[in-house]
């Protein structure tokens, strides 16, 4: 039997980070992983999708090369090569995680983990079982795409994000159910590749968690690209070719009711489900140990301890934002909580700040936000001011030909603290970090105004939006 101070179940962006931090803190650490190191994010999510989107965005730039004084032939799409590059990027990152495990002297155990009690784990692979013992256990098993009743993922006509990343050819038409970050990013990508994309969203707007102004802007931008968008929609029935009248065309039929009550039936080559996730917690023996859950999510306290002493949980398998960077920070916090409990004088534990989590969508134009939306500020009865800066007023944006979008900042009317920031446009997912750091340091709008920003840069817009909130903008 192998014995360790800390055993992490899962090696996604939460699990492998938790293991590394535990090792840094002096714990003999092991990771149990049933697939490849890096989890969904690295292998099937964050990283490979961004590689695909880079190809799509580069293609869009090449189509408009004449605007930069360059004469090019019409670019041709080699879709298998695009997918191959995406997979190669994921492979390199997986090898990078393996290197980090070795560098930090972390034992990697391959197989499916099952909790036997609060210290003992059974790992099974290819019919063989191995016993592992741990003083502390961190569950970081992540989540997977969720199927909906009548729309179960079959990997053929109804696909999830995994299949969407590895299709052999571009679907002629694509129905995307769900308009969160995943759905919007794939809509962007496959539209650029030539698919006729239709988005069906049950909520009143696309990117439901974003500021209303940003969601409306992206919807308008997408509609210019002939992406069909239906919000407040109800999907009534889905028929695959084998059980529908569309057998000859080999297309899936989707019947839905629009916001105006109009009933429609349309055919698509593929349907992509992007309507949420299901936590991977069903085969861990949680009930046997008495670990409390809320449906499929494991309940934890502010130190990520479950209801069972010495067992912790982080990432997409617990309640909260299902984001890679959230899982990573939770992994660090869990490891530090374990250290603080073992040696209180060795480290000071700082709880996770969930009010300061950046959210990013890597479509074109990009979307990023942190803190309150304007609607949330109103609902909380907070007196606030709004500052805006359009990228059309940015010298750098004009120079690079990326002027679509704006920066919006919401500040407290009395003290000018940054309540929220919302960006859509070039480098939005990079620029948001300035506001995130500012919020974590409790910076005021004046602090952004009086910080000299290099010129010409897109980041000047961060300063200008803050200045606009106080009526001091210079370049708008």
C-alpha positions as CSV (number, residue, x, y, z in Angstrom):
1,X,0.0,0.0,0.0
2,X,1.3,3.5,-1.0
3,X,1.0,6.1,1.7
4,X,1.0,9.9,1.3
5,X,0.4,13.1,3.2
6,X,-1.9,14.5,0.5
7,X,-3.6,12.7,-2.3
8,X,-5.4,14.7,-5.0
9,X,-8.1,13.0,-7.1
10,X,-8.0,14.6,-10.5
11,X,-5.2,16.5,-12.3
12,X,-7.2,19.3,-14.0
13,X,-6.4,23.0,-13.4
14,X,-7.5,22.6,-9.8
15,X,-6.0,19.2,-9.1
16,X,-2.5,19.6,-10.5
17,X,-2.2,23.1,-9.0
18,X,-3.3,21.8,-5.6
19,X,-0.8,19.0,-5.8
20,X,2.1,21.3,-6.7
21,X,1.2,23.7,-3.9
22,X,1.0,20.8,-1.5
23,X,4.4,19.6,-2.6
24,X,5.8,23.1,-2.2
25,X,4.6,23.2,1.3
26,X,6.5,20.0,2.1
27,X,3.8,17.3,1.8
28,X,4.5,14.0,0.2
29,X,1.9,14.2,-2.5
30,X,0.2,12.0,-5.1
31,X,-2.3,12.6,-7.9
32,X,-4.8,10.0,-9.2
33,X,-5.8,10.6,-12.8
34,X,-7.9,8.3,-15.0
35,X,-7.2,10.1,-18.3
36,X,-4.5,12.6,-19.3
37,X,-2.9,15.2,-17.0
38,X,-4.4,18.6,-17.3
39,X,-8.1,17.6,-17.1
40,X,-10.9,18.9,-19.3
41,X,-9.5,22.5,-19.4
42,X,-6.1,21.6,-20.9
43,X,-7.2,18.7,-23.1
44,X,-10.7,19.5,-24.1
45,X,-11.6,23.0,-23.0
46,X,-9.7,26.2,-22.4
47,X,-6.5,25.5,-24.3
48,X,-7.6,23.7,-27.5
49,X,-10.6,26.0,-28.0
50,X,-8.3,29.0,-27.9
51,X,-6.1,27.4,-30.5
52,X,-9.1,26.9,-32.7
53,X,-10.2,30.5,-32.2
54,X,-6.8,31.8,-33.1
55,X,-7.1,30.1,-36.5
56,X,-10.6,31.6,-36.9
57,X,-9.5,35.1,-35.9
58,X,-6.4,34.9,-38.2
59,X,-8.7,33.9,-41.0
60,X,-10.9,36.8,-40.5
61,X,-7.9,39.2,-40.5
62,X,-6.6,37.7,-43.7
63,X,-9.9,38.3,-45.4
64,X,-9.5,42.0,-44.7
65,X,-5.7,42.2,-45.5
66,X,-6.4,44.8,-48.2
67,X,-7.3,47.3,-45.5
68,X,-3.7,47.1,-44.4
69,X,-2.3,47.5,-47.9
70,X,-1.7,43.8,-48.5
71,X,-3.0,41.9,-51.5
72,X,-3.5,38.3,-50.8
73,X,-5.3,35.4,-52.5
74,X,-8.5,34.2,-50.8
75,X,-7.3,32.1,-47.9
76,X,-8.3,28.4,-48.0
77,X,-9.4,26.5,-44.9
78,X,-7.6,23.2,-44.2
79,X,-9.9,22.1,-41.4
80,X,-8.1,18.9,-40.4
81,X,-4.9,20.9,-40.1
82,X,-6.6,23.4,-37.8
83,X,-7.9,20.7,-35.6
84,X,-4.5,18.9,-35.6
85,X,-2.8,22.1,-34.5
86,X,-5.3,22.5,-31.6
87,X,-4.7,18.9,-30.5
88,X,-0.9,19.4,-30.7
89,X,-1.1,22.5,-28.5
90,X,-3.1,20.4,-26.0
91,X,-0.6,17.6,-26.2
92,X,2.3,19.9,-25.5
93,X,0.5,21.4,-22.5
94,X,-0.3,17.9,-21.1
95,X,3.4,17.0,-21.3
96,X,4.1,20.3,-19.5
97,X,1.9,19.2,-16.6
98,X,3.7,15.8,-16.5
99,X,7.0,17.7,-16.3
100,X,5.7,19.8,-13.4
101,X,4.6,16.7,-11.6
102,X,8.1,15.2,-12.0
103,X,9.8,18.4,-11.1
104,X,7.8,18.7,-7.8
105,X,8.4,15.0,-7.0
106,X,4.6,14.2,-7.2
107,X,3.6,10.6,-7.6
108,X,1.1,10.1,-10.5
109,X,-1.2,7.1,-10.1
110,X,-3.3,6.2,-13.2
111,X,-6.8,4.8,-12.8
112,X,-10.3,5.4,-11.4
113,X,-10.4,6.4,-7.7
114,X,-13.0,5.2,-5.2
115,X,-13.1,6.3,-1.5
116,X,-13.2,3.4,0.9
117,X,-13.1,5.5,4.0
118,X,-11.7,8.9,4.9
119,X,-8.1,7.7,4.6
120,X,-8.1,4.9,2.1
121,X,-8.6,5.0,-1.7
122,X,-9.0,2.2,-4.2
123,X,-7.5,2.9,-7.6
124,X,-8.6,0.6,-10.5
125,X,-7.1,0.4,-14.0
126,X,-7.5,-2.4,-16.5
127,X,-9.1,-4.6,-13.9
128,X,-6.2,-4.2,-11.5
129,X,-6.7,-2.6,-8.1
130,X,-4.2,-0.6,-6.0
131,X,-4.6,0.6,-2.4
132,X,-3.6,4.2,-1.6
133,X,-3.6,5.8,1.8
134,X,-3.7,9.5,2.6
135,X,-3.7,11.8,5.6
136,X,-5.6,14.3,3.6
137,X,-7.6,13.9,0.4
138,X,-8.5,16.7,-2.1
139,X,-11.3,15.8,-4.5
140,X,-10.8,17.6,-7.8
141,X,-12.7,15.5,-10.3
142,X,-14.1,18.3,-12.3
143,X,-17.2,18.1,-14.5
144,X,-18.5,17.1,-18.0
145,X,-21.0,18.4,-20.5
146,X,-24.6,18.0,-19.4
147,X,-27.1,16.3,-21.6
148,X,-30.7,17.6,-21.6
149,X,-33.8,15.4,-21.7
150,X,-34.5,14.5,-25.3
151,X,-31.2,15.9,-26.3
152,X,-28.7,13.3,-25.0
153,X,-25.2,13.6,-26.4
154,X,-24.5,10.8,-28.9
155,X,-21.2,12.0,-30.3
156,X,-22.7,12.1,-33.8
157,X,-25.7,14.3,-34.4
158,X,-25.8,15.7,-30.9
159,X,-22.4,16.6,-29.7
160,X,-20.6,18.1,-26.7
161,X,-17.5,20.2,-26.5
162,X,-15.2,17.2,-26.9
163,X,-16.7,16.2,-30.3
164,X,-16.9,19.9,-31.4
165,X,-13.1,20.1,-30.9
166,X,-12.3,17.1,-33.2
167,X,-14.8,17.0,-36.0
168,X,-13.4,15.7,-39.3
169,X,-15.2,18.4,-41.3
170,X,-17.0,21.6,-40.9
171,X,-20.8,21.0,-40.5
172,X,-22.9,22.8,-43.1
173,X,-25.2,24.0,-40.4
174,X,-24.9,23.9,-36.6
175,X,-27.5,24.4,-33.9
176,X,-25.9,25.5,-30.6
177,X,-28.1,25.1,-27.5
178,X,-26.8,27.5,-24.8
179,X,-25.3,30.9,-25.2
180,X,-22.8,31.0,-22.4
181,X,-19.1,31.3,-23.0
182,X,-18.7,27.8,-24.5
183,X,-21.6,28.2,-26.9
184,X,-20.6,31.7,-28.0
185,X,-17.0,30.7,-28.6
186,X,-18.0,27.7,-30.8
187,X,-20.5,29.9,-32.6
188,X,-17.7,32.3,-33.4
189,X,-15.3,29.6,-34.5
190,X,-17.7,27.6,-36.7
191,X,-19.1,30.7,-38.3
192,X,-15.6,31.7,-39.4
193,X,-15.1,28.2,-40.7
194,X,-18.2,28.5,-42.9
195,X,-21.0,26.9,-40.9
196,X,-24.5,28.4,-40.8
197,X,-24.9,28.8,-37.0
198,X,-28.1,29.1,-35.1
199,X,-28.0,29.8,-31.3
200,X,-30.9,28.8,-29.0
201,X,-30.8,30.3,-25.5
202,X,-33.6,29.8,-22.9
203,X,-32.7,32.9,-21.0
204,X,-33.5,36.5,-22.2
205,X,-30.0,37.2,-23.5
206,X,-26.8,35.6,-24.8
207,X,-23.9,35.6,-22.3
208,X,-26.5,35.7,-19.5
209,X,-24.0,36.4,-16.8
210,X,-22.6,39.5,-18.5
211,X,-23.6,43.1,-18.3
212,X,-26.7,43.8,-20.4
213,X,-24.9,46.4,-22.5
214,X,-22.1,43.9,-23.4
215,X,-24.6,41.1,-24.2
216,X,-26.5,43.4,-26.5
217,X,-23.3,44.5,-28.3
218,X,-22.1,40.9,-28.9
219,X,-25.6,39.9,-30.2
220,X,-25.6,42.8,-32.6
221,X,-22.0,41.9,-33.7
222,X,-22.9,38.2,-34.2
223,X,-26.1,39.0,-36.2
224,X,-23.9,41.2,-38.6
225,X,-22.0,37.9,-39.3
226,X,-25.4,36.2,-40.1
227,X,-25.5,34.1,-36.9
228,X,-29.1,33.4,-36.1
229,X,-29.9,34.0,-32.5
230,X,-33.1,33.1,-30.6
231,X,-33.3,34.0,-26.9
232,X,-36.2,33.2,-24.5
233,X,-36.6,30.1,-26.6
234,X,-38.1,26.7,-25.8
235,X,-36.8,23.6,-27.5
236,X,-39.9,21.4,-28.0
237,X,-38.6,18.3,-29.8
238,X,-35.4,17.0,-31.3
239,X,-35.5,14.3,-34.0
240,X,-32.5,12.5,-35.3
241,X,-32.5,11.2,-39.0
242,X,-33.4,7.6,-38.0
243,X,-36.6,8.8,-36.3
244,X,-37.6,11.8,-38.4
245,X,-38.7,12.7,-41.9
246,X,-35.2,14.1,-42.6
247,X,-33.6,10.7,-43.2
248,X,-32.7,11.5,-46.8
249,X,-30.9,14.7,-45.9
250,X,-29.2,13.1,-42.9
251,X,-29.9,16.1,-40.7
252,X,-31.3,16.5,-37.2
253,X,-34.7,18.3,-36.8
254,X,-35.2,20.8,-34.0
255,X,-38.6,22.1,-33.2
256,X,-38.7,25.2,-31.0
257,X,-40.9,28.1,-29.9
258,X,-39.4,31.6,-30.3
259,X,-39.7,34.5,-27.8
260,X,-42.7,35.8,-29.8
261,X,-44.5,32.4,-29.6
262,X,-43.8,31.4,-33.2
263,X,-43.3,27.7,-33.6
264,X,-40.4,26.7,-35.9
265,X,-38.8,23.5,-37.1
266,X,-35.4,23.7,-38.7
267,X,-32.8,21.1,-39.8
268,X,-29.1,21.1,-38.9
269,X,-26.1,19.0,-39.7
270,X,-25.1,18.9,-36.0
271,X,-26.4,20.1,-32.7
272,X,-24.0,21.2,-30.0
273,X,-25.1,21.1,-26.4
274,X,-23.5,23.9,-24.4
275,X,-26.1,24.2,-21.7
276,X,-24.1,23.6,-18.5
277,X,-22.1,20.8,-16.9
278,X,-22.5,17.9,-14.5
279,X,-20.0,17.3,-11.8
280,X,-18.0,14.0,-11.9
281,X,-19.0,12.9,-8.4
282,X,-21.2,9.8,-9.0
283,X,-18.6,7.1,-8.6
284,X,-16.6,8.3,-5.6
285,X,-18.6,6.6,-2.8
286,X,-19.5,9.9,-1.3
287,X,-22.7,8.5,0.2
288,X,-20.8,5.7,2.0
289,X,-18.6,8.3,3.7
290,X,-21.4,10.7,4.4
291,X,-19.9,13.5,2.4
292,X,-22.7,16.1,2.0
293,X,-23.7,17.2,-1.5
294,X,-26.2,19.5,-3.2
295,X,-27.3,17.4,-6.1
296,X,-24.1,16.6,-8.0
297,X,-21.9,19.2,-6.2
298,X,-19.9,18.5,-3.0
299,X,-20.5,21.0,-0.2
300,X,-17.4,22.6,1.4
301,X,-16.6,25.4,3.9
302,X,-14.4,28.4,3.3
303,X,-11.3,26.2,3.6
304,X,-12.7,23.7,1.1
305,X,-13.2,21.1,3.8
306,X,-16.1,18.7,3.2
307,X,-18.4,17.4,5.9
308,X,-15.9,14.6,6.5
309,X,-12.8,15.5,8.4
310,X,-9.6,15.5,6.4
311,X,-11.4,15.4,3.0
312,X,-11.4,18.5,0.8
313,X,-12.9,19.4,-2.5
314,X,-12.3,22.1,-5.2
315,X,-13.1,23.1,-8.7
316,X,-16.1,22.2,-10.8
317,X,-17.3,19.5,-8.5
318,X,-18.2,22.0,-5.8
319,X,-20.7,24.9,-6.0
320,X,-19.4,28.2,-7.5
321,X,-18.1,29.5,-10.8
322,X,-17.0,26.6,-13.1
323,X,-13.8,28.4,-14.3
324,X,-10.3,27.0,-14.6
325,X,-8.7,30.0,-12.8
326,X,-11.1,29.6,-10.0
327,X,-10.3,25.9,-9.6
328,X,-6.6,26.7,-9.6
329,X,-6.9,29.3,-6.9
330,X,-9.1,26.9,-4.9
331,X,-6.4,24.3,-5.2
332,X,-3.8,26.6,-3.8
333,X,-6.1,27.6,-1.0
334,X,-7.0,24.0,-0.1
335,X,-3.3,23.1,0.1
336,X,-2.6,26.1,2.2
337,X,-5.6,25.3,4.5
338,X,-4.1,21.9,5.1
339,X,-0.7,23.4,5.9
340,X,-2.3,26.0,8.2
341,X,-4.2,23.2,10.1
342,X,-1.1,21.1,10.5
343,X,1.3,24.0,11.4
344,X,-0.6,27.2,12.3
345,X,2.5,29.2,12.7
346,X,3.9,28.3,9.3
347,X,1.4,30.0,7.0
348,X,-1.5,32.5,7.2
349,X,-4.6,31.3,5.5
350,X,-6.5,33.8,3.3
351,X,-10.0,32.8,2.3
352,X,-11.0,32.9,-1.4
353,X,-12.5,36.2,-2.6
354,X,-15.4,35.1,-4.9
355,X,-16.4,38.7,-5.5
356,X,-13.3,39.4,-7.5
357,X,-13.3,36.7,-10.2
358,X,-12.7,37.7,-13.8
359,X,-14.9,36.0,-16.4
360,X,-13.7,35.8,-20.0
361,X,-15.2,34.8,-23.3
362,X,-12.7,34.5,-26.2
363,X,-15.0,35.2,-29.1
364,X,-14.4,38.0,-31.5
365,X,-14.7,40.7,-30.2
366,X,-13.6,39.3,-26.8
367,X,-15.6,39.7,-23.6
368,X,-14.3,40.1,-20.1
369,X,-15.7,41.3,-16.8
370,X,-15.2,41.5,-13.1
371,X,-17.4,42.6,-10.2
372,X,-21.0,43.9,-10.4
373,X,-23.0,44.4,-13.6
374,X,-24.9,47.7,-13.7
375,X,-28.1,45.7,-13.1
376,X,-26.7,44.2,-10.0
377,X,-25.6,47.5,-8.7
378,X,-29.1,48.9,-9.2
379,X,-30.7,45.8,-7.5
380,X,-28.4,46.3,-4.5
381,X,-29.4,49.9,-4.2
382,X,-25.9,51.2,-4.7
383,X,-25.4,54.8,-5.9
384,X,-22.9,54.6,-8.8
385,X,-21.4,56.3,-11.8
386,X,-20.5,54.8,-15.1
387,X,-17.5,55.5,-17.3
388,X,-17.1,54.3,-20.9
389,X,-14.4,54.4,-23.4
390,X,-15.0,53.2,-27.0
391,X,-12.1,51.5,-28.8
392,X,-12.9,53.8,-31.8
393,X,-11.2,56.5,-29.7
394,X,-8.1,54.4,-29.1
395,X,-5.0,55.2,-31.2
396,X,-3.7,51.7,-30.8
397,X,-7.0,50.1,-31.7
398,X,-7.2,52.3,-34.9
399,X,-3.6,51.4,-35.8
400,X,-4.2,47.6,-35.5
401,X,-7.7,47.8,-37.1
402,X,-9.5,46.5,-34.0
403,X,-12.0,49.2,-33.1
404,X,-15.1,47.2,-32.3
405,X,-16.1,47.4,-28.7
406,X,-15.8,49.4,-25.5
407,X,-14.7,49.5,-21.9
408,X,-17.3,50.2,-19.2
409,X,-16.5,50.8,-15.5
410,X,-18.9,51.1,-12.7
411,X,-17.7,53.1,-9.6
412,X,-19.2,53.9,-6.3
413,X,-20.6,57.4,-6.4
414,X,-19.3,58.5,-3.0
415,X,-15.8,56.9,-2.7
416,X,-15.2,56.0,-6.4
417,X,-14.3,52.4,-5.6
418,X,-14.4,50.1,-8.6
419,X,-17.7,48.1,-8.3
420,X,-17.4,46.4,-11.7
421,X,-15.7,46.5,-15.1
422,X,-16.9,45.2,-18.4
423,X,-14.9,45.0,-21.6
424,X,-15.8,43.9,-25.1
425,X,-13.2,44.4,-27.8
426,X,-9.5,43.7,-28.6
427,X,-7.5,42.1,-25.7
428,X,-10.5,42.3,-23.4
429,X,-9.4,39.1,-21.6
430,X,-6.0,40.6,-20.9
431,X,-7.1,44.1,-20.0
432,X,-9.6,42.9,-17.3
433,X,-6.7,41.9,-15.1
434,X,-5.9,45.6,-14.5
435,X,-9.4,46.1,-13.0
436,X,-9.2,42.8,-11.1
437,X,-6.0,43.8,-9.5
438,X,-7.4,47.3,-8.8
439,X,-10.4,45.8,-7.1
440,X,-8.3,43.4,-5.0
441,X,-6.2,46.4,-3.8
442,X,-9.4,48.4,-3.2
443,X,-8.1,51.0,-5.7
444,X,-10.3,54.0,-6.6
445,X,-11.0,55.5,-10.0
446,X,-8.5,58.2,-9.2
447,X,-5.8,55.6,-8.8
448,X,-6.3,54.4,-12.4
449,X,-6.5,58.0,-13.6
450,X,-3.2,59.0,-12.0
451,X,-1.3,55.9,-13.1
452,X,0.6,56.7,-16.2
453,X,-0.3,54.3,-19.0
454,X,2.0,53.8,-22.0
455,X,0.9,55.4,-25.3
456,X,-0.3,54.0,-27.7
457,X,-1.8,51.0,-25.9
458,X,-5.2,49.5,-25.5
459,X,-4.7,49.7,-21.8
460,X,-5.1,53.5,-22.0
461,X,-8.8,52.8,-22.3
462,X,-8.8,51.4,-18.8
463,X,-7.6,54.7,-17.5
464,X,-9.9,56.7,-19.8
465,X,-13.0,54.8,-18.7
466,X,-12.1,55.5,-15.1
467,X,-11.6,59.1,-15.9
468,X,-15.0,59.2,-17.8
469,X,-16.8,58.0,-14.7
470,X,-15.7,61.2,-12.9
471,X,-16.2,63.5,-15.9
472,X,-12.4,63.8,-16.5
473,X,-11.9,61.8,-19.7
474,X,-9.5,63.4,-22.1
475,X,-9.8,61.5,-25.4
476,X,-13.6,61.2,-25.7
